[in-house]
Amino acid sequence: MTHGVLPSENRALAHAAGADSTVGRHVTVIALAWTGVQLWAASPLPLAAGVFVLGDAGLRSLHLAFALLLTFLILPAWGRPGGYRLRPVDLALATVAALCAGYLQLFYARISAHPGDPGTLDLAVALTGLLLLLEASRRLLGLPMVLLALAMLVYLFLGPHAPELIAHKGASVAKAMEHLWLGTEGVFGVALGVSAGFIFLFVFFGALLESAGGGSYFVRSALALVGHLRGGPAKAAVGVSAASGLFSGSSITNVVTTGPLTIPLIKRIGYPPEKAAAIEVVSSVNGQVMPPVMGAAAFLMVEYVGIPYLDVLKHALISALVAYLGLLYIVHLEAVKAGLRGLPRLQPRRWQRSVLRFVAGFAGVAAVLLGVSAFGALGRMLLPSAAAWLTALALALAYVLLLRLGARQPLPDEAPDAPLTRMPAAGPTLKSGLHFLLPVGVLAWNLVIARLSPTAAVFWAIVFLVFIVLTQRPLHAWFRGEREALALAFARGLQDLVDGAVSGARGMLVVSIATATAGIVFGTVTLTGIGLVMTELVEVLSGGNVILMLVLVALICLVLGLGLPTTANYIVVSSLMAPVIVTVGAQNGLAVPLIAAHLFVFYFGLLADVLPPGGLASYAAASIAGANPFRTGYIAFRYSMRMALLPLMFVLNPKLLMIGVEGVAHTLLIIASAALAGFVFIAFNQAWLLVRTTRWERLALLGAALILFHPGLLLDPILPPFRALEGAAAQAAIAEAPRDAHLRVVVEGRRLEGEVVERVVLLPLGEPRAAAVSRLAASGIDAVVDEAGIALRAVAFGSPAAKLGVEAGFRLQAVEVAADRIAPEWMFLPALGLIGWVLRRQRRRRDAAAGAQG
């Protein structure tokens, strides 16, 4: 791929820009209609009015119909961006594809009334829709996704002729089409449901915030705060990409959104093009793991793992902090090694004053949000029926005050997206757009504090943001005394709203088509049972060695994720490889929490966005920077090595996922040790701490990092970490375990194939109960106590226990609890000793070099 060609994921925007005015108007109308349908379905109005109430299948059907319609209208079958005019064949394909996707909504009652007996028309629609979906995927995503889907379809139909290890009985065309298209197990499955129910709204929120000017504000604010530091623009790019990644749902989308602003700045202060592009790549990829939203994957994990949304965020917190703090440290080390400086200030300022102004500004914004929250809480106590209106009034008042403050700031000399050659003034820059923080704060509050569903949380945040988009320009003109420009300002606000809706719909094309196409893979897995085959294959190759098993799974995830967008990437690797980690680990004494397995495959799937030849994020950043994409991918992968180490560590040490951590002090200790481990590993990887490291210093840093991540590496071979309890003691341990504890249990039984297996699994226990069998019910286990112990009579389908490989007819043999030994965290002391040894040696060399130069 040449530097000037955009990756296939982003062709939609390029082609739309080159389309004729008629196509552009059609695209705008369709995008607005799609946004309207999504907002209507998310609002409380359908249930209140009893009009156009969409079920899950109906919403997924219309969601894909709009996506296919836009894809065929915007993208030609072949050709390069620019000068595209709609051809009759593309219009016909768009219409047919939309009708095939909408067929489930139009005739769902008739289809569901005759399960297992699809008619001729049903099969024709399903086959046509499947072929057109693959063609849309080829146009939008390129060949890798299509080839993977075709490979799965070939395997589905030719299963009896496959090699013995992966052979299955096959499926008829009728059975396959009913499973993949005429139901909610394949294309219209959970993945597309998450895209339609959650992700669209978050992408629309981000696009609307961008069209309102929030994106430019956040970039300039980040530069105003840290632009003067070593590698300041690069550090600002890290922060901006972290914020953008919360809502984009795609690392590639993140690159092309923030990259044109940040990459030129990074290059300007002295970073080579490949390193500038690599920093943006890693920033954007890391954005997919950053709470409180985590792109699209968090919502998929809620469905696949079966745990609350806040639990997903809690488990991902430490790894996200290590990822982003580590990247800031990498940027700093690169700047130090190259002797780079930041942007020049407008005027010199003492650092103490800068810190005080930053703290004061942060405290002011926090006070506004806290005041709004307190006002809403007080309203709920005094006037419960009017609490929502009081909260809305408080938000509106805060918005007007912050906008008035911003209107008093001097206008910048350059356009919002113009290249920056010097640091923006911190005070005016930060004050100019503080009102953009309010909708973000509302979203975070709804998700984390109010604990609304993701759909409800983002819907009300969008309502507030729409109000801001429509009113900010007229109010800004009013506060500046530009009364004659009010009509023009309101018209520009309407245009911002339209632009946000169209941009959000276009941005959703990749996610919608990718999740639908990935549904072919997921449907094939559920219909053929290939997931069990993958488990057996990895188990045979690893020979029961859990470390080798994890390495094999990581390599397979890297291969499976090549060329796939983030969301489709996670669906594929989680459906194929997450059960492998849990099952093989359980059979070899490694109890892996289900969330750990899903985060493991998600992280390694994300790394496929970095590595050429399929690293789309690296291609996108390289095209912006004018850099070599393979060199960019290599550097970005080196910067991402901590993300390759982290999953291995949190599978072996679930405390890094906040599992088994008790109390504030223990939590802070785990967070601090993990952050330090990340810094130390980066120093090892970059071969630089205070000065360049020697070979022995690098080995010492690597050892210290591993111990800080997993102190059991030293202690477990000496003192076993667990002791087994059986009989009454095991029952008491289950009943007395803390709330929401994950307890290690040993289960044994005979599988349907006749094989006797023993597994160690980490069962989530939920709320405290008086009896052990009642406690096990939280995991989906129907158990009974008999003279031999605890028998598992039934395991609920899709329950946590079922996903961990526990089957009906097994027996609970023992419960493993922490052994009486010293706390593993004492092993941090030798690690700190190794770090101190390296620091002492490096300080001496640095001082000697400084003395020689003096």
TORLOLO-880757 format. One line per 10 residues: their letters; for each residue x, y, z of C-alpha. Coordinates in steps of 0.5 Angstrom, whole numbers. Each point is the difference from the previous one (the first is absolute). Layout:
// residues N
a> X:Y:Z  ...;
***
This chain:
// residues 854
mthgvlpsen> 0:0:0  3:7:-2  0:5:5  -5:5:-3  -6:-6:0  -5:0:6  -1:-7:3  -6:-3:-3  -4:1:7  0:7:-2;
ralahaagad> -2:0:-7  -7:2:2  2:7:2  4:1:-6  -5:-2:-5  -5:4:3  4:6:-1  1:-1:-7  -8:-2:-1  -4:4:-5;
stvgrhvtvi> -5:5:4  -6:-5:-1  3:-6:3  3:5:6  -7:2:1  -3:-7:0  6:-2:5  -2:6:4  -8:-2:1  2:-7:1;
alawtgvqlw> 5:1:5  -5:5:4  -6:-5:-1  5:-6:3  2:5:6  -7:1:1  -2:-7:0  5:-2:5  -1:6:5  -8:-2:0;
aasplplaag> 2:-7:2  4:3:5  -5:5:3  -6:-2:5  -5:3:-5  -1:-7:-4  -3:-3:6  -3:6:3  -4:1:-7  0:-7:-2;
vfvlgdaglr> 2:2:-7  5:-3:-4  3:-5:6  6:-3:-3  2:-7:3  7:-2:0  0:-4:-7  -4:6:-3  5:5:2  6:-4:-2;
slhlafalll> -4:-1:-7  -1:7:-1  7:2:2  4:-5:-5  -5:2:-5  2:8:1  7:-2:0  0:-5:-7  -4:6:-3  5:5:2;
tflilpawgr> 6:-4:-2  -2:-2:-7  -2:7:-1  6:3:2  5:-5:-2  1:-2:-8  2:-8:-1  7:3:-2  4:6:-2  3:5:4;
pggyrlrpvd> -2:6:4  -3:6:-3  -5:2:-6  -4:-6:2  -7:0:-3  -6:-5:2  -1:-5:-5  -7:-4:-1  3:-6:2  3:2:7;
lalatvaalc> -7:3:1  -3:-6:-2  4:-4:5  -1:5:5  -7:-1:0  0:-7:0  5:-1:5  -4:5:5  -7:-4:-2  4:-7:2;
agylqlfyar> 2:3:7  -6:3:1  -4:-7:-1  1:-2:7  -4:6:2  -5:0:-5  -2:-8:1  3:-1:7  -7:-3:2  -1:-5:-6;
isahpgdpgt> 8:-2:0  -1:-2:8  -6:-3:-1  3:-6:-4  7:-1:3  4:-5:-4  -4:0:-6  2:6:-4  -4:2:-7  3:1:-7;
ldlavaltgl> -1:7:1  4:0:7  6:-4:-3  0:5:-6  0:6:4  5:-3:5  5:-3:-5  0:7:-4  1:4:6  6:-4:3;
lllleasrrl> 3:1:-7  -1:7:0  2:1:7  7:-3:-2  0:5:-6  -1:6:4  5:-3:5  5:-1:-6  -1:7:-2  0:3:7;
lglpmvllal> 5:-4:4  4:-4:-5  2:-7:-2  2:-3:7  -7:1:3  -3:-3:-6  5:-6:-1  -1:-2:8  -8:0:-1  1:-4:-6;
amlvylflgp> 5:-5:3  -5:-1:6  -6:-1:-6  4:-5:-3  1:-4:6  -7:1:2  -2:-4:-6  6:-4:-2  1:-3:8  -1:-7:-2;
hapeliahkg> 6:0:-5  4:4:5  6:-3:3  -2:-5:6  3:5:5  -5:5:-2  -6:-4:-3  -7:1:1  -6:-2:-3  -2:6:-4;
asvakamehl> -6:4:-1  -5:1:-6  -1:6:-3  -7:1:3  3:-1:7  6:4:-1  -4:6:-3  -5:0:6  5:0:5  4:5:-3;
wlgtegvfgv> -5:5:-3  -7:-2:2  1:0:8  4:4:5  6:-5:0  4:2:-6  0:7:-3  -5:2:4  3:-2:6  3:3:7;
algvsagfif> 5:4:-4  -4:3:-5  -5:2:6  6:3:4  1:4:-6  -7:2:-1  -2:1:8  7:3:2  5:2:-4  -4:4:-5;
lfvffgalle> -2:5:5  7:1:3  3:1:-7  -5:5:-1  1:3:6  8:1:-2  -2:2:-7  -5:6:3  6:2:5  5:0:-5;
sagggsyfvr> -5:4:-5  -2:5:6  8:2:1  1:-5:6  6:-4:-4  4:7:-2  -1:2:7  3:-6:3  6:0:-4  1:7:1;
salalvghlr> -1:-1:8  5:-6:0  5:4:-4  -1:6:5  1:-4:6  6:-4:-2  2:3:-7  7:3:3  2:-7:3  5:-4:-3;
ggpakaavgv> -4:-4:-6  -6:5:3  -4:-1:-7  1:-8:0  -2:0:7  -6:4:-2  -1:-5:-5  -1:-5:5  -5:3:4  -4:2:-6;
saasglfsgs> 0:-7:-3  -2:-2:7  -6:4:0  -2:-1:-7  1:-8:1  -6:0:5  -5:1:-5  3:-1:-7  -1:-8:1  6:-1:-5;
sitnvvttgp> 8:1:0  0:2:-7  -6:5:1  4:3:5  6:1:-4  -3:3:-6  -4:5:5  6:2:5  6:-1:-5  -1:5:-5;
ltiplikrig> 1:5:6  5:-3:5  5:-4:-5  2:7:-4  1:3:7  4:-6:3  5:0:-7  1:8:1  3:-1:7  5:-5:-3;
yppekaaaie> -3:-7:0  2:-4:-6  -7:-1:-4  0:-8:1  1:2:8  -6:5:-1  -4:-5:-3  1:-5:5  -1:4:6  -7:2:-3;
vvssvngqvm> -1:-8:-2  1:-2:7  -4:6:3  -6:-2:-4  0:-7:1  1:1:8  -6:4:-1  -4:-6:-1  2:-3:7  -2:7:4;
ppvmgaaafl> -5:0:5  -6:3:1  -2:-2:-7  5:-5:-3  -2:1:-7  -5:-5:-2  3:-6:3  -2:1:7  -7:0:-2  1:-7:-4;
mveyvgipyl> 4:-3:6  -7:2:4  -4:-5:-4  6:-5:-1  2:-1:7  -6:2:3  2:5:6  -2:7:1  3:6:-4  3:3:6;
dvlkhalisa> 4:-7:1  3:0:-6  2:7:1  3:-2:7  4:-6:-3  3:4:-6  2:6:4  7:-2:2  2:-2:-7  -3:6:-3;
lvaylgllyi> 4:4:5  7:-4:-1  -1:1:-8  -1:8:0  5:2:6  5:-5:-4  -1:3:-6  1:7:3  6:-2:2  2:-3:-6;
vhleavkagl> -1:7:-4  4:3:6  6:-5:-1  0:1:-7  0:7:1  6:0:5  4:-5:-5  -1:5:-6  1:6:4  -7:3:-2;
rglprlqprr> -3:6:3  -8:2:0  -3:6:-3  2:7:1  -4:4:5  -4:6:-1  4:3:6  4:-3:5  -3:-3:6  2:-3:7;
wqrsvlrfva> -2:-7:1  -3:1:7  -5:5:-4  -1:-5:-5  -2:-5:5  -4:4:4  -4:3:-6  -1:-7:-2  -3:-3:7  -4:6:0;
gfagvaavll> -3:-1:-7  -1:-7:2  -3:1:7  -5:6:-4  -3:-5:-5  0:-6:6  -4:5:4  -5:2:-5  -1:-8:-2  -1:-1:8;
gvsafgalgr> -4:6:1  -5:-3:-6  0:-7:3  -1:3:7  -6:4:-2  -3:-6:-4  1:-4:6  -3:5:5  -6:0:-5  -1:-7:0;
mllpsaaawl> -1:0:8  -4:6:0  -4:0:-6  0:-7:-3  -5:1:-5  4:6:-3  7:-3:1  1:-1:-8  -2:7:-1  4:3:5;
talalalayv> 6:-3:-2  -1:2:-7  -1:7:2  7:0:4  3:-3:-6  -2:6:-4  2:5:5  7:-3:0  0:0:-7  -2:7:-1;
lllrlgarqp> 5:2:5  6:-3:-3  -2:2:-7  0:7:2  7:-1:3  2:-3:-6  -3:6:-4  4:5:4  7:-3:-3  4:3:-6;
lpdeapdapl> -1:-4:-6  6:-4:-3  3:3:-6  0:-6:-4  -6:-5:-2  -2:-5:5  4:-6:-4  6:4:-3  7:-2:2  3:2:6;
trmpaagptl> 7:3:1  0:2:7  -4:-2:6  -7:3:1  -1:5:6  -2:-5:6  -5:4:3  -4:3:-6  0:-7:-3  -2:-4:6;
ksglhfllpv> -6:5:1  -2:1:-7  -4:-7:0  -1:-3:7  -7:-1:-2  2:-6:-4  2:-3:6  -8:0:3  -2:-5:-5  6:-5:1;
gvlawnlvia> -1:1:7  -8:-2:0  2:-6:-4  5:-2:5  -5:1:6  -5:-4:-4  4:-6:-1  4:0:7  -4:4:5  -7:-1:-2;
rlsptaavfw> 1:-7:-3  -5:1:-6  1:-5:-5  5:2:-6  -6:2:-5  -4:4:5  7:4:3  2:2:-7  -7:2:-3  -1:5:6;
aivflvfivl> 7:2:-1  -1:1:-8  -7:4:2  5:5:4  5:0:-5  -5:2:-6  -3:5:4  7:3:1  2:-1:-8  -7:4:-1;
tqrplhawfr> 1:6:5  8:1:1  1:4:-7  -6:5:2  2:1:7  7:1:-2  -2:5:-5  -5:3:5  5:0:6  5:4:-5;
gerealalaf> -5:5:-2  0:-3:-7  -8:1:0  -1:1:-8  4:-7:-1  -5:-4:5  -4:-3:-6  6:-2:-4  3:-3:7  -6:-4:1;
arglqdlvdg> 0:-3:-8  7:-2:2  -2:-4:6  -5:-3:-4  5:-2:-5  5:-3:5  -6:-4:2  -1:-3:-7  8:-1:-1  0:-3:7;
avsgargmlv> -5:-5:-2  3:-1:-7  7:-1:3  -3:-5:5  -4:-4:-5  6:-1:-4  5:-2:5  -5:-5:2  1:-4:-7  6:-3:2;
vsiatatagi> -3:-3:7  -7:-2:-3  3:-3:-6  6:-3:4  -5:-3:6  -5:-3:-5  6:-3:-4  3:-3:6  -7:-3:2  1:-5:-6;
vfgtvtltgi> 7:-2:4  -4:0:7  -6:-4:-3  5:-5:-4  3:-1:7  -7:-2:4  -2:-4:-6  6:-4:-1  3:-1:7  7:2:-3;
glvmtelvev> 1:4:7  1:-7:3  5:-2:-6  4:6:2  1:-2:7  2:-7:-2  5:3:-5  3:5:5  0:-5:6  4:-5:-5;
lsggnvilml> 5:5:-2  1:3:7  1:-7:3  -4:2:6  6:6:1  -5:6:2  6:5:-2  1:-3:-7  -8:0:0  -1:7:1;
vlvaliclvl> 6:2:-5  -4:-5:-5  -6:4:1  3:7:-1  3:-2:-6  -6:-3:-3  -4:7:2  5:4:-3  -1:-4:-7  -8:0:1;
glglpttany> 0:7:1  5:2:-6  -4:5:-4  -7:0:4  -3:6:3  0:1:8  -7:-3:1  0:-5:-5  7:-2:3  -2:-1:7;
ivvsslmapv> -6:-4:-2  4:-5:-4  6:-1:5  -5:-1:6  -5:-5:-4  6:-4:-2  6:1:5  -3:2:7  -3:-7:2  6:-3:-2;
ivtvgaqngl> 4:4:5  -5:-2:6  -1:-7:-2  7:-2:-1  2:4:6  -5:-3:4  2:-7:-2  7:2:2  -1:3:7  0:7:-3;
avpliaahlf> -7:3:3  -1:6:-5  -6:5:1  -4:1:-6  1:7:-1  8:-1:0  -1:-5:-6  -4:5:-3  5:6:1  6:-4:-2;
vfyfglladv> -3:-2:-7  -2:7:-1  7:3:2  3:-4:-5  -5:1:-5  1:7:1  7:-1:-2  -2:-2:-7  -2:7:-1  8:2:1;
lppgglasya> 4:-6:-4  0:0:-7  -2:-3:-5  -7:1:3  2:6:5  -6:5:-3  2:5:5  7:0:-2  -2:1:-7  -4:6:2;
aasiaganpf> 5:3:4  5:-1:-5  -4:3:-5  -1:6:4  7:1:2  3:-2:-7  4:-6:3  2:-7:-1  -6:-4:2  4:-6:2;
rtgyiafrys> 5:4:4  -6:4:3  -3:-7:2  7:-3:3  1:6:4  -7:0:2  0:-7:2  6:1:4  -3:6:4  -6:-5:1;
mrmallplmf> 4:-6:3  -3:2:7  -7:-2:-3  3:-6:-2  3:-2:7  -6:3:4  -5:-6:-2  5:-5:2  1:3:7  -8:1:1;
vlnpkllmig> -2:-7:-2  6:-3:5  -2:6:5  -7:2:0  1:5:6  2:4:-6  -7:0:-2  -2:2:7  -2:-7:1  1:-2:7;
vegvahtlli> 2:7:2  -3:2:7  0:7:3  3:7:-2  7:-1:2  1:-7:-4  -3:3:-6  4:6:0  6:-5:1  -2:-4:-6;
iasaalagfv> -1:6:-4  7:3:2  4:-6:-1  -3:-1:-7  1:7:-2  7:-1:2  1:-6:-3  -2:3:-7  5:5:1  5:-5:1;
fiafnqawll> -2:-4:-5  0:6:-5  7:2:2  3:-7:-1  -4:0:-7  3:7:-2  7:-2:3  0:7:4  -2:2:7  5:6:2;
vrttrwerla> 5:-2:-6  1:-6:-4  -1:-6:3  5:-6:0  -2:-7:-1  0:-2:7  -4:6:2  -5:-2:-5  0:-7:3  -1:3:7;
llgaalilfh> -6:5:-3  -3:-6:-3  0:-4:6  -3:6:4  -5:1:-4  -2:-7:0  0:-1:7  -4:7:1  -5:-3:-5  -1:-7:3;
pgllldpilp> 4:-1:7  -2:-7:0  5:-1:-5  5:-1:6  -4:-2:6  -5:-5:-3  6:-5:-2  2:0:7  -7:1:4  -6:-3:-3;
pfralegaaa> -5:5:-1  -6:-4:1  -3:-5:5  -6:-5:-2  -6:0:5  -5:-6:-1  -6:-2:3  -4:4:5  6:5:0  0:1:-8;
qaaiaeaprd> -8:2:1  2:5:6  5:3:-4  -5:1:-6  -6:3:5  5:4:3  4:3:-6  -1:8:0  -5:3:-5  2:0:-7;
ahlrvvvegr> 6:-5:1  3:-4:-5  1:-7:3  5:-6:-2  -4:-6:-1  2:-7:-2  -5:-4:-4  0:-7:-3  -4:-4:-4  -1:-3:-7;
rlegevverv> -2:3:-6  -5:-2:-5  6:-3:-4  1:-4:5  7:3:2  1:1:8  3:7:1  2:4:6  0:8:0  2:6:4;
vllplgepra> -5:6:-1  -1:6:3  -7:1:2  -4:7:1  -4:-1:6  -4:7:0  -4:1:7  1:-3:6  -5:-6:2  -1:-4:6;
aavsrlaasg> 2:-7:-4  5:-2:-5  -5:-3:-5  -4:7:0  7:4:-1  2:-5:-6  -7:2:-3  3:7:-2  5:-3:-5  -6:-4:-3;
idavvdeagi> 1:-7:4  -6:-4:3  4:-4:5  -2:-5:5  4:-2:6  0:-8:1  4:-5:4  6:1:-4  0:8:-1  -3:4:-5;
alravafgsp> -3:-2:-6  -1:4:-6  -7:-2:-3  -1:6:-5  4:6:-3  -4:5:-3  1:2:-7  5:6:-1  1:1:7  7:1:3;
aaklgveagf> 1:-7:2  -2:-3:-7  5:5:-3  5:-2:4  -1:-7:-2  -4:-3:6  -5:-5:-2  -6:-4:3  2:-6:3  7:2:3;
rlqavevaad> 1:0:7  4:6:4  6:-4:3  3:6:4  1:7:1  7:3:0  1:6:4  6:4:2  5:-3:4  3:2:6;
riapewmflp> 7:4:-2  3:6:-1  -4:5:-4  3:0:-8  1:8:0  6:-1:5  3:-2:-7  0:7:-2  6:1:5  5:-4:-5;
algligwvlr> -3:4:-6  1:6:3  7:-2:2  2:-1:-7  -3:6:-3  4:4:6  6:-4:-3  -1:2:-7  -1:8:2  6:0:4;
rqrrrrdaaa> 4:-2:-6  -3:4:-5  0:6:5  8:-1:1  1:0:-8  -5:6:-1  4:4:5  7:-2:-3  -2:2:-7  -3:6:3;
gaqg> 7:2:3  4:-2:-6  -4:5:-4  1:5:5;
***
